[in-house]
């Protein structure tokens, strides 16, 4: 379905039907026009945004009270029945028998949804459409009767608007409140979702928020994504909403026009100071530096995924938020993280950062850098900045960053190990918990790297962050000439290989590669070479699992301990 505004209702010169609806679509259409048909102008709109549609294919906007009656009140939605009828006729036309009657030519048509904004609803024969759709569609299972246990009781309970707490009216073509008394019955509602509807006036949103959830003192969650709402202005905020948003804690504004102007207005008017979460995905945001967030001091989560942010310097207002704990930036264009243009002591409480599917390690255009050295330097700069400007970070997501992975030879285990060793407070990477053994191994490897780097550049290794604290904890990682050599037998690691119900106990040398373990597993369990194999390390201590994904890496590079299990799975 497509959404738009009805601009004209009447005849079209030279057309075979007596009445058409001229629609200005919210998005450009491939065969759209500017309101001119065969040299005659019927309405005004931007080129490519206009269409003239048969009334039977137009579904006009609803009031929220009517949407509640259809969704929760048990009343049938005539437009929904009409849509089913239309789809039934479309399927019948596209069937092989229909195609043969039309000399092999098949046509397809889409359905549109136009908001009734000041224009009367279009007439249509709903009953005829239902009859047409039902003709010839009787199934052989028509006499089979089944009933969902408890369905009737649930439907009756949903009709009690006064008991509803969460209300979802997404994709309902709603554009106005309707009967206020019906909305006032919904006094216990805490969460209201009105996404992908036809609201084009903030006054209507204000009337709804003032009527719903009165017993709780107002709504706690409001979802308004993908509505053609204009930018909200600070001057009218207080008049529109009053105190109805005082308890609002979560606001969702995906795919909205000029969404930052709306956020600026809400912050400046200080009408929702308890707001703790705001979600603004798919809004083509490039910078937040013109937004003042002083009126939203309790924000703990900001979701900006799937936008176009390329530089942390464009996030200054977020860096000043005193309680911000989670920042979601997945799917943006961030190529390097730097704190040089951020205020002093930025992100004081930030504990979770999502940077998956960005451009880390790539240039500002999302292309590979000229040399591997440039890629490595960019990645190292980003990791150093993360550690410096976000010292309290405990959760990090970096998956699917081509440049970052390339810097470590496309080995995700190496990326993970370096992040753990470089950032001592990390507890979770890419949704996987950091185990004590894993951290110890990463910190020891970091000490070795610092020693090698310092020796190469003839510097003191203590200049590197965390080196002193790690060395104090784990001791020197340099080879000890006086250390008593360990025999091969003493260094062997006891492992249980498991494939289905079969198990085999083996002692493996720490230097054996994962590829050789795969070969060993094939022999022990008589598995075919054509089968793809996945090895998963399962800790004996805490049951934590980790995929052994690099065949070239030795077993000792993973946090493996005596008695651990390696699960063998084939596909």
C-alpha positions in Angstrom: 0.0 0.0 0.0 1.0 3.6 -0.6 0.0 6.7 1.4 -0.8 10.2 0.2 -3.3 13.1 0.2 -6.5 13.2 -1.8 -6.3 16.4 -3.9 -9.2 16.0 -6.4 -12.4 14.0 -6.7 -14.3 14.0 -9.9 -14.2 13.1 -13.6 -11.1 12.9 -15.8 -11.5 14.0 -19.4 -11.3 11.0 -21.8 -11.3 8.4 -19.0 -13.9 5.6 -19.1 -14.9 5.8 -15.4 -17.1 8.7 -14.2 -15.1 9.5 -11.0 -11.5 9.4 -10.1 -9.5 10.4 -7.0 -6.4 12.6 -7.7 -3.8 11.7 -5.1 -0.5 13.4 -4.2 1.7 10.5 -2.9 4.0 10.9 0.1 6.8 9.3 -2.0 7.6 9.6 -5.7 6.0 7.0 -7.9 7.6 5.6 -11.1 4.6 6.6 -13.3 3.6 9.6 -11.4 2.7 13.1 -12.8 2.3 16.6 -11.5 -1.5 16.7 -11.5 -1.8 17.2 -15.3 -3.5 14.5 -17.3 -3.6 14.8 -21.1 -3.0 18.5 -21.0 -5.6 19.3 -18.3 -4.6 20.2 -14.8 -6.7 18.7 -12.0 -4.6 19.5 -9.0 -1.2 20.8 -8.0 1.7 18.5 -6.8 5.4 17.9 -7.3 6.4 16.1 -10.6 6.2 12.4 -10.2 4.1 12.5 -7.0 0.6 12.5 -8.6 -1.8 9.8 -9.7 -5.4 9.4 -10.5 -6.9 6.3 -8.9 -10.3 4.6 -9.1 -12.3 5.1 -5.9 -12.5 1.4 -5.3 -8.7 1.3 -4.9 -8.7 4.2 -2.4 -8.9 3.6 1.4 -9.6 6.8 3.3 -8.3 7.7 6.7 -9.9 6.6 10.0 -10.4 8.1 13.4 -8.6 6.5 16.3 -11.9 5.7 18.0 -13.0 3.9 14.8 -9.6 2.1 14.7 -10.1 0.9 18.3 -13.6 -0.4 17.4 -12.1 -2.4 14.5 -9.0 -3.7 16.3 -10.2 -4.2 19.8 -14.0 -3.8 19.7 -14.7 -6.7 17.5 -16.4 -4.7 14.7 -15.5 -5.7 11.1 -13.5 -3.2 9.1 -15.3 -2.8 5.7 -12.1 -1.5 4.1 -10.2 -4.6 5.1 -12.9 -6.8 3.6 -12.8 -4.7 0.5 -9.0 -5.1 0.3 -9.4 -8.9 0.6 -11.9 -8.8 -2.2 -9.6 -6.8 -4.4 -6.7 -9.1 -3.7 -8.9 -12.1 -4.5 -9.9 -10.6 -7.9 -6.2 -9.7 -8.6 -5.1 -13.3 -8.0 -7.9 -14.6 -10.2 -6.8 -12.3 -13.0 -3.2 -13.4 -12.8 -4.1 -17.1 -12.8 -3.0 -19.1 -15.9 -6.6 -19.5 -17.1 -7.1 -15.7 -17.1 -3.8 -15.1 -18.9 -4.8 -17.4 -21.7 -8.0 -15.5 -22.2 -6.1 -12.2 -22.5 -3.8 -13.5 -25.2 -0.9 -14.1 -22.8 -0.9 -10.5 -21.4 -1.1 -10.1 -17.6 -1.6 -6.9 -15.8 -0.8 -6.0 -12.2 -2.1 -3.1 -10.2 -1.3 -1.8 -6.8 -3.6 -0.5 -4.1 -3.2 3.0 -2.6 -4.2 4.5 0.7 -5.1 8.2 0.6 -5.9 10.2 3.8 -9.2 11.9 3.9 -7.9 15.3 4.7 -10.8 17.7 4.1 -12.3 15.6 1.2 -15.3 13.3 1.5 -15.0 9.6 1.4 -15.2 7.8 -1.9 -18.3 5.5 -2.6 -17.8 1.8 -3.3 -19.8 -1.3 -3.4 -18.3 -3.3 -0.5 -20.8 -6.1 -0.6 -20.3 -6.6 -4.3 -16.6 -6.9 -3.7 -17.1 -9.5 -1.0 -19.4 -11.5 -3.2 -17.0 -11.3 -6.1 -14.1 -12.5 -4.0 -16.1 -15.4 -2.5 -17.3 -16.7 -5.8 -15.5 -19.9 -6.8 -13.1 -19.9 -3.8 -14.8 -22.6 -1.7 -12.1 -24.9 -0.3 -12.4 -28.7 0.1 -11.8 -28.1 3.8 -14.7 -25.7 4.1 -16.6 -28.0 6.5 -13.6 -28.4 8.9 -14.3 -26.4 12.0 -11.7 -25.5 14.6 -11.6 -23.1 17.5 -8.7 -21.6 19.4 -9.0 -22.4 23.1 -9.8 -19.2 25.1 -10.2 -17.0 22.0 -13.7 -15.9 22.8 -12.7 -14.9 26.4 -9.7 -13.0 25.1 -11.7 -11.1 22.5 -14.3 -10.2 25.1 -11.5 -9.0 27.4 -10.0 -6.8 24.7 -13.4 -5.0 24.3 -12.9 -3.6 27.8 -11.0 -0.5 26.8 -10.7 0.6 30.4 -8.5 -2.5 31.2 -6.0 -2.1 28.3 -2.4 -1.2 29.1 -0.7 -1.6 25.8 -2.5 -0.5 22.6 -1.2 -1.1 19.1 -2.9 0.7 16.2 -0.1 0.5 13.6 -1.0 0.5 9.8 -4.6 1.5 10.5 -4.8 4.7 8.3 -5.6 6.8 11.4 -5.4 10.6 11.1 -7.5 12.0 13.9 -8.7 11.2 17.4 -12.4 10.8 16.7 -14.7 10.3 19.7 -12.9 11.7 22.7 -15.2 9.8 25.1 -14.0 6.5 23.6 -10.4 7.5 24.1 -11.0 8.6 27.7 -12.2 5.1 28.5 -8.5 4.0 27.9 -7.5 5.4 31.2 -4.9 2.7 32.1 -3.0 2.7 28.8 0.8 3.1 29.3 2.1 2.2 25.8 0.5 3.5 22.6 1.8 2.7 19.2 0.5 4.7 16.2 3.2 3.9 13.7 2.7 4.1 9.9 -0.6 5.9 10.0 -1.8 9.2 8.4 -1.4 11.8 11.1 -0.5 15.2 9.7 -1.2 17.4 12.6 0.5 17.5 16.1 -2.7 18.9 17.5 -4.4 15.6 16.9 -1.5 13.8 18.7 -1.9 16.2 21.6 -5.6 15.6 21.8 -5.0 11.8 21.9 -2.2 12.0 24.5 -4.3 14.2 26.7 -7.2 11.7 26.6 -5.4 8.4 27.0 -3.8 7.0 30.2 -5.4 9.6 32.5 -5.4 7.1 35.5 -1.6 6.7 35.2 -1.0 10.4 34.8 -0.2 10.1 31.1 1.5 7.8 28.6 4.9 6.2 29.3 5.6 5.1 25.8 4.5 6.7 22.5 5.4 5.4 19.0 4.8 7.8 16.1 7.1 6.4 13.4 6.3 6.9 9.7 3.6 9.5 10.0 3.5 12.6 7.7 3.8 15.0 10.7 5.3 18.4 10.1 8.2 19.6 12.3 7.1 20.5 15.8 7.8 24.0 17.0 8.7 25.0 20.6 6.1 27.8 20.6 3.1 25.5 20.4 4.4 22.5 22.4 2.9 23.6 25.7 -0.4 24.5 24.2 -0.7 21.2 22.3 0.4 18.8 25.0 0.0 20.6 28.3 1.1 18.1 31.0 0.1 15.0 29.1 3.8 14.0 28.4 5.1 14.5 31.9 5.5 10.8 32.5 6.6 9.9 29.0 9.7 7.6 29.2 10.1 6.3 25.6 9.5 8.1 22.3 9.9 6.4 18.9 10.3 8.6 15.8 11.6 6.4 13.0 11.3 7.7 9.4 10.0 11.2 10.3 10.3 14.6 8.6 12.8 16.9 10.2 12.8 14.8 13.3 15.6 16.8 15.0 13.4 20.0 14.9 10.8 18.1 16.8 13.3 16.9 19.4 14.6 20.4 19.7 11.1 21.7 20.4 10.3 19.0 23.0 13.6 19.7 24.8 13.2 23.5 24.7 9.6 23.4 26.0 10.6 21.0 28.8 7.3 19.1 28.7 8.8 15.6 28.8 11.8 15.8 31.2 11.3 12.2 32.4 12.1 10.9 28.9 14.7 8.2 29.1 14.7 6.6 25.7 14.4 8.2 22.2 14.6 6.2 19.0 15.3 8.0 15.6 16.3 5.4 13.0 16.1 5.9 9.2 16.0 9.7 9.3 19.1 10.6 7.3 20.6 12.4 10.3 24.1 13.7 9.7 24.7 15.9 12.8 23.1 16.7 16.1 25.1 19.8 16.9 22.2 22.2 16.3 20.1 20.3 18.8 19.8 21.5 22.4 19.1 18.5 24.7 19.2 20.4 28.0 15.5 19.9 28.5 15.9 16.1 28.4 18.4 15.5 31.3 17.2 11.9 32.0 18.0 10.4 28.6 19.7 7.0 29.2 19.3 5.5 25.7 19.6 7.2 22.3 19.0 5.1 19.2 20.4 6.6 15.9 20.8 3.5 13.9 20.5 3.5 10.1 21.3 7.2 9.7 24.3 9.0 8.0 26.5 10.1 10.9 30.2 10.0 9.9 32.0 11.8 12.8 31.7 11.7 16.5 32.3 15.4 16.5 28.7 15.7 15.3 27.4 14.2 18.6 28.5 16.9 21.0 25.0 17.3 22.6 25.0 13.6 23.4 28.4 13.8 24.9 27.1 16.3 27.5 24.1 14.2 28.6 24.8 13.3 32.3 22.9 9.9 32.3 23.4 8.6 28.8 24.2 4.9 29.2 23.5 3.4 25.8 24.3 4.9 22.4 23.1 2.9 19.3 24.9 4.0 16.1 24.7 0.8 14.0 24.4 1.2 10.2 25.9 4.7 10.1 29.0 6.0 8.2 31.4 6.3 11.2 35.0 5.7 9.8 37.0 6.7 12.8 36.3 7.6 16.5 38.0 10.7 17.8 37.5 12.7 21.0 39.5 15.8 19.8 36.4 17.9 19.0 34.3 16.6 21.9 33.9 18.5 25.2 36.0 17.6 28.2 35.0 14.3 29.9 32.4 13.3 27.3 29.9 10.5 27.8 30.4 10.2 31.6 28.0 7.3 32.1 28.1 5.6 28.7 28.3 1.8 29.2 27.0 0.4 25.9 28.0 1.5 22.4 26.8 -0.1 19.1 29.0 0.5 16.1 28.1 -2.5 14.0 27.8 -2.1 10.2 29.8 1.2 10.1 32.9 2.2 8.1 35.6 1.7 10.8 39.0 1.3 9.1 37.7 2.7 5.8 38.0 6.2 4.4 35.4 8.9 4.7 33.7 7.7 1.5 33.4 4.1 2.8 36.2 2.8 0.5 39.3 0.8 1.4 42.3 2.9 2.3 45.4 3.1 0.1 47.5 0.8 2.3 47.2 -1.8 5.0 49.3 0.5 7.2 46.7 3.3 6.9 44.0 0.9 7.8 45.9 -0.3 10.8 46.6 3.2 12.0 42.9 4.2 11.6 41.7 1.2 13.6 44.3 1.7 16.3 43.3 5.4 16.6 39.6 4.4 17.0 40.3 1.8 19.7 42.6 4.2 21.6 39.9 6.9 21.4 37.1 4.5 22.6 39.3 3.6 25.6 40.1 7.2 26.4 36.8 9.0 26.0 34.6 6.1 27.2 36.4 4.6 30.2 33.2 3.1 31.7 32.3 1.2 28.5 31.3 -2.4 29.3 29.4 -3.4 26.1 30.5 -2.9 22.6 29.3 -4.0 19.1 31.7 -3.8 16.2 30.5 -6.7 13.9 30.4 -6.2 10.1 33.0 -3.4 9.9 35.1 -4.4 6.9 38.0 -2.1 7.6 38.3 -3.2 11.2 38.2 -6.9 10.3 40.7 -6.4 7.5 43.2 -4.8 9.9 43.3 -8.1 11.8 43.4 -10.4 8.7 39.6 -10.9 8.7 40.0 -12.9 11.9 37.1 -12.0 14.2 38.9 -13.8 17.1 41.9 -11.5 16.7 39.6 -8.4 16.7 37.9 -9.6 19.8 41.2 -10.4 21.6 42.6 -7.0 20.8 39.5 -5.1 22.0 39.5 -7.1 25.3 43.2 -6.5 25.9 43.0 -2.8 25.1 39.8 -2.0 27.0 40.0 -3.4 30.6 36.3 -2.8 31.5 34.7 -4.5 28.6 32.3 -7.3 29.7 30.5 -8.0 26.4 31.6 -7.8 22.8 29.1 -8.4 19.9 26.5 -9.7 22.4 29.0 -12.4 23.7 30.2 -12.2 27.3 33.9 -11.9 28.0 35.1 -14.8 30.1 37.8 -14.6 32.8 40.1 -17.0 30.9 39.6 -15.0 27.7 40.4 -11.7 29.4 43.6 -13.1 31.0 44.8 -14.5 27.7 44.1 -11.2 25.9 45.8 -9.1 28.6 48.9 -11.4 28.5 49.0 -11.1 24.7 48.8 -7.3 25.1 51.7 -7.2 27.4 53.8 -9.2 24.9 52.8 -6.8 22.1 53.8 -3.8 24.2 57.2 -5.4 25.0 57.8 -6.2 21.4 56.7 -2.7 20.2 58.8 -0.9 22.8 61.9 -3.0 21.9 61.4 -2.2 18.2 61.0 1.5 18.8 63.5 1.6 21.8 60.9 3.0 24.2 59.8 2.2 27.7 56.7 -0.2 27.4 55.1 1.6 30.3 54.1 4.4 28.0 51.3 2.2 26.6 47.9 2.3 28.4 47.2 -0.4 31.0 50.7 -2.0 30.6 51.7 -1.3 34.2 48.5 -2.6 35.7 48.5 -5.7 33.5 52.1 -6.5 34.2 51.5 -6.1 38.0 48.6 -8.6 37.7 50.1 -11.2 35.3 53.9 -10.6 35.6 56.3 -10.3 32.8 55.5 -12.2 29.6 59.1 -12.1 28.3 60.8 -15.5 28.0 62.5 -16.6 31.3 65.8 -18.3 30.7 65.9 -19.7 34.2 62.4 -21.1 34.0 62.4 -24.9 34.2 61.3 -26.4 30.8 57.9 -28.0 30.7 57.7 -31.5 29.1 55.4 -32.2 26.2 53.3 -34.5 28.5 52.8 -31.7 31.1 51.8 -29.1 28.5 49.1 -31.3 26.9 45.4 -30.1 27.3 42.8 -32.7 28.1 39.8 -32.2 25.8 36.5 -34.1 25.3 35.5 -34.2 21.6 31.7 -34.7 21.3 29.7 -35.4 18.1 26.0 -36.1 18.8 25.9 -38.8 21.5 29.5 -40.0 20.9 32.4 -38.7 22.9 36.2 -39.1 22.7 38.7 -38.0 25.3 42.0 -36.7 23.9 45.1 -34.9 25.1 46.1 -32.2 22.6 49.2 -30.1 22.4 48.4 -26.4 22.8 50.1 -25.6 19.4 47.8 -27.8 17.4 45.8 -25.7 14.9 42.0 -25.8 14.7 42.3 -27.2 11.1 44.2 -30.2 12.5 41.6 -30.7 15.2 38.9 -30.8 12.4 41.0 -33.5 10.7 41.2 -35.4 13.9 37.5 -35.2 14.5 36.7 -36.5 11.0 38.9 -39.6 11.7 37.6 -40.2 15.2 33.9 -40.0 14.3 34.3 -41.2 10.6 32.8 -38.1 9.1 32.7 -37.3 5.4 35.1 -34.8 4.0 32.3 -33.2 2.0 30.4 -32.2 5.2 31.0 -28.7 6.5 32.1 -28.8 10.1 31.8 -26.4 13.0 33.8 -26.7 16.3 32.4 -25.1 19.4 34.4 -24.8 22.6 32.3 -25.3 25.8 33.9 -24.3 29.1 33.8 -26.9 31.8 33.7 -24.2 34.5 30.8 -22.0 33.4 29.3 -23.7 30.3 30.2 -20.7 28.1 30.5 -21.5 24.4 32.7 -20.1 21.7 33.0 -21.0 18.0 36.5 -22.0 16.9 36.3 -20.2 13.6 39.9 -19.9 12.4 41.5 -23.1 11.1 45.0 -21.5 11.0 44.9 -20.4 14.7 46.5 -22.7 17.4 44.3 -24.0 20.1 46.3 -22.0 22.8 45.0 -18.8 21.2 41.5 -19.6 22.5 40.5 -19.6 26.2 40.7 -23.4 26.5 41.1 -25.1 29.9 41.7 -28.7 31.1 38.5 -30.8 30.8 36.7 -28.4 28.3 34.5 -29.9 25.6 34.8 -29.3 21.9 31.4 -30.0 20.2 31.5 -31.2 16.6 28.6 -30.3 14.3 28.3 -31.1 10.6 26.0 -29.8 7.9 
